[in-house]
Every structure is written in structure tokens, then in C-alpha cells.
Amino acid sequence: MNLNKLEVLWFKILKEKTGSLFIFIFLLIIPFNFFKLLSIFFISNIIFPSDVKQNKDKFLYYLPFSKKEVVVYVYLLLTAIVLITYFLVMPIVSTSYFSFFSRLWYLINFQTLIFSIALIAVSFKLDNIGISIVYIILDSLFSSLGSTKLGNTFNPYIFISVLRQGNKFLTSVFAFLILLLAIRLYSRSDKYVKN
């Protein structure tokens, strides 16, 4: 990983997105789950997939970056935003180390899946926010059916659900597989975009 390129890309994105990201980063600091999830949902969609949808991602290739590099660096920026805002507030309000890190793990899984779903949507020329909302609705529906106990009502989807995260490890594996799929789908065209 080239730190110079990483810094340039992060600076370029933050410079262009400061206005639209400010309110959501502010909401991330509020220690209530609803605000954190809402903020992560919109930041994950605004930070890069919306640029791809509007064909504004070309400005990122002036250095030049490969498409894979751009997605990885943007994902790392998104993760840094979530981590920094989380570590600013949550140590004050968390009741234990377990709840602190469990909540952080939950948010990283959520962020990874929403970012990946949004990127997959725009790779197919679909609306990233609309598809992300549909994904959340379907996830809520499928994860509310049955339980994690073996039997007639067993529902294995609960283990990888972005909202329920019945097993955070399995959710992480699922999230990173979807992220790899998103990177592959987005990168399937030219290695570099010529302007």
C-alpha cells in the first residue's frame, strides 16, 4: 500500500465531500445505535458509490489508481471515519470492554455490507441508496423469521444478517466476501480509466 497515494486520495475525497459528510459524521458521534447506523448507511453510500453512479469517479484516476486500489482506499477511509468517531465517544458510555468491542465489530460489519451492496448496485447501473434500502428491508424480514436453534424454525440466515448478526464472525466472513465481489464487479472494466 502506497501511503502517499492513500493520503492524496483521502484528501481529495474529504475535500470534495466535506459538506455532505459533515452532518453524518456529527450524527456518528451521538452514542445511540439508530443514529450510528443511519449515519453509516448514508456515509457508505455517499463516500464513493454515489460518485460511481454519477460518473464522477473518474477524478480519482488522475494519479493513476487502479480501480481496485480506489475501492480499497475508500473502504479504509470509511473504516477510519467509523473508528475515529467511535473511539471519541464510546469509551465514555460503554459499560464494559466486551460491549465496547462487540458494538464496534457490529458497526464495521454493517459498514462493510452496506458499502459493498451500494458498490455492487452502481456496478450494475442501479440506484445505490434504493438497493441498499431494499437490502436492509429484506435483511430485516429474513432475519426475523425463525431462530438460531436447531429445529423446525431454524434460520441460518440470522447468523450472517447485517441487522441481527447472530454470529459476528460469520457476518464478518460474509461481509468481506461481498466486499471482494463488489471490488471484482467494479474493477471488471479497464484497469485504469483514461480521461
C-alpha positions as CSV (number, residue, x, y, z in Angstrom):
1,M,0.0,0.0,0.0
2,N,1.4,3.4,-1.1
3,L,0.9,5.9,1.8
4,N,1.4,8.9,-0.5
5,K,-1.3,7.8,-2.8
6,L,-3.6,6.9,0.1
7,E,-3.1,10.4,1.6
8,V,-3.8,12.1,-1.7
9,L,-6.9,10.1,-2.3
10,W,-8.3,10.6,1.2
11,F,-7.6,14.4,1.0
12,K,-9.3,14.6,-2.4
13,I,-12.4,12.8,-1.2
14,L,-12.7,14.7,2.0
15,K,-12.2,18.0,0.3
16,E,-15.0,17.3,-2.2
17,K,-17.3,15.6,0.3
18,T,-16.9,17.7,3.5
19,G,-20.3,19.3,3.2
20,S,-22.3,16.2,2.6
21,L,-20.4,14.1,5.1
22,F,-20.3,16.7,8.0
23,I,-23.9,16.1,9.2
24,F,-23.5,12.3,9.1
25,I,-20.1,12.4,10.9
26,F,-21.7,14.6,13.5
27,L,-24.5,12.0,13.9
28,L,-21.9,9.3,14.3
29,I,-20.7,10.9,17.4
30,I,-24.1,10.6,19.1
31,P,-23.9,7.4,21.2
32,F,-27.3,5.9,20.1
33,N,-27.4,3.0,17.7
34,F,-30.1,4.4,15.5
35,F,-28.0,7.5,14.7
36,K,-24.9,5.5,14.2
37,L,-26.5,3.0,11.8
38,L,-28.3,5.8,9.9
39,S,-25.0,7.8,9.5
40,I,-23.0,4.7,8.4
41,F,-25.7,3.9,5.9
42,F,-25.5,7.3,4.3
43,I,-21.8,7.7,4.5
44,S,-21.3,4.3,2.9
45,N,-23.5,5.4,0.0
46,I,-22.2,9.0,-0.3
47,I,-18.4,8.5,0.1
48,F,-17.9,6.6,-3.2
49,P,-20.9,4.7,-4.7
50,S,-22.8,7.9,-5.5
51,D,-19.8,9.2,-7.4
52,V,-19.7,6.0,-9.5
53,K,-23.4,6.3,-10.1
54,Q,-23.0,9.9,-11.4
55,N,-19.8,9.0,-13.3
56,K,-17.8,11.3,-11.1
57,D,-15.3,8.6,-10.0
58,K,-13.1,9.5,-13.0
59,F,-11.4,12.3,-11.0
60,L,-9.9,9.6,-8.7
61,Y,-7.8,8.1,-11.5
62,Y,-5.5,11.1,-12.2
63,L,-2.6,9.6,-10.2
64,P,-3.4,7.0,-11.7
65,F,-5.0,4.5,-9.4
66,S,-6.3,1.1,-10.3
67,K,-10.0,0.6,-9.7
68,K,-9.2,-2.0,-7.0
69,E,-6.9,0.5,-5.2
70,V,-9.6,3.2,-5.2
71,V,-12.1,0.8,-3.7
72,V,-9.7,-0.5,-1.0
73,Y,-8.5,3.1,-0.1
74,V,-12.1,4.4,0.1
75,Y,-13.1,1.5,2.2
76,L,-10.2,2.2,4.6
77,L,-11.2,5.9,4.8
78,L,-14.8,4.8,5.6
79,T,-13.4,2.5,8.3
80,A,-11.2,5.2,9.7
81,I,-14.2,7.6,10.0
82,V,-16.2,5.0,11.8
83,L,-13.3,4.1,14.1
84,I,-12.3,7.6,15.0
85,T,-15.8,8.8,15.8
86,Y,-16.5,5.6,17.8
87,F,-13.3,5.9,19.9
88,L,-14.1,9.6,20.6
89,V,-17.4,8.8,22.3
90,M,-18.0,5.2,23.1
91,P,-15.3,4.7,25.8
92,I,-17.2,7.2,27.9
93,V,-20.6,5.5,27.6
94,S,-19.6,1.8,27.3
95,T,-20.2,-0.3,30.4
96,S,-17.6,-3.0,29.6
97,Y,-14.8,-3.9,27.2
98,F,-16.9,-6.6,25.8
99,S,-19.8,-4.4,24.9
100,F,-17.4,-1.7,23.6
101,F,-15.7,-4.1,21.1
102,S,-18.8,-6.1,20.3
103,R,-20.6,-2.9,19.2
104,L,-17.6,-1.8,17.2
105,W,-17.4,-5.1,15.4
106,Y,-21.2,-4.8,14.7
107,L,-20.7,-1.4,13.1
108,I,-17.7,-2.5,11.0
109,N,-19.8,-5.4,9.7
110,F,-22.7,-3.1,8.9
111,Q,-20.5,-0.6,7.2
112,T,-18.8,-3.3,5.1
113,L,-22.0,-4.8,3.9
114,I,-23.8,-1.5,3.1
115,F,-20.7,-0.2,1.2
116,S,-20.4,-3.4,-0.7
117,I,-24.1,-3.6,-1.6
118,A,-24.1,0.0,-2.7
119,L,-21.0,-0.6,-4.9
120,I,-22.5,-3.7,-6.4
121,A,-25.6,-1.8,-7.2
122,V,-23.8,1.0,-9.1
123,S,-21.7,-1.5,-10.9
124,F,-24.9,-2.7,-12.5
125,K,-26.1,0.9,-13.1
126,L,-28.7,0.7,-10.3
127,D,-29.6,3.2,-7.6
128,N,-27.2,2.6,-4.7
129,I,-29.4,4.1,-2.0
130,G,-32.5,2.4,-3.2
131,I,-30.9,-1.0,-3.5
132,S,-29.3,-0.5,0.0
133,I,-32.7,0.3,1.5
134,V,-34.2,-2.8,-0.2
135,Y,-31.3,-4.9,1.2
136,I,-32.0,-3.6,4.7
137,I,-35.7,-4.3,4.4
138,L,-35.1,-7.8,3.1
139,D,-32.5,-8.5,5.7
140,S,-34.9,-7.3,8.4
141,L,-37.6,-9.6,7.0
142,F,-35.5,-12.7,6.5
143,S,-33.7,-12.4,9.9
144,S,-37.0,-12.0,11.8
145,L,-38.1,-15.5,10.6
146,G,-37.3,-18.4,12.8
147,S,-34.4,-18.7,15.3
148,T,-30.8,-19.9,15.6
149,K,-31.8,-23.0,17.5
150,L,-31.9,-26.3,15.5
151,G,-35.4,-27.4,14.8
152,N,-38.4,-26.6,12.7
153,T,-37.8,-22.8,12.9
154,F,-34.0,-22.9,12.3
155,N,-33.0,-20.0,10.1
156,P,-29.2,-20.0,9.3
157,Y,-29.6,-16.5,7.6
158,I,-29.7,-14.9,11.1
159,F,-26.0,-15.8,11.5
160,I,-25.0,-13.5,8.6
161,S,-27.7,-10.9,8.8
162,V,-26.4,-7.4,8.8
163,L,-29.0,-6.2,11.3
164,R,-29.2,-9.2,13.7
165,Q,-25.6,-10.5,13.3
166,G,-26.4,-13.8,15.1
167,N,-22.7,-14.7,14.8
168,K,-20.4,-11.7,14.3
169,F,-17.6,-13.9,12.9
170,L,-19.8,-15.4,10.2
171,T,-21.2,-12.0,9.5
172,S,-17.7,-10.7,9.0
173,V,-16.8,-13.5,6.7
174,F,-20.0,-12.9,4.7
175,A,-19.3,-9.1,4.6
176,F,-15.8,-9.4,3.3
177,L,-16.8,-12.0,0.7
178,I,-19.4,-9.5,-0.5
179,L,-16.8,-6.7,-0.4
180,L,-14.5,-8.9,-2.6
181,L,-17.4,-9.5,-5.0
182,A,-18.0,-5.7,-5.1
183,I,-14.4,-5.0,-5.8
184,R,-14.3,-7.6,-8.6
185,L,-17.5,-6.3,-10.2
186,Y,-16.4,-2.7,-10.1
187,S,-12.9,-3.5,-11.3
188,R,-14.1,-5.7,-14.2
189,S,-13.6,-2.9,-16.8
190,D,-10.4,-1.2,-17.7
191,K,-7.6,-1.3,-15.1
192,Y,-7.1,2.4,-15.4
193,V,-9.6,5.0,-16.6
194,K,-8.2,7.4,-19.1
195,N,-9.7,10.9,-19.1
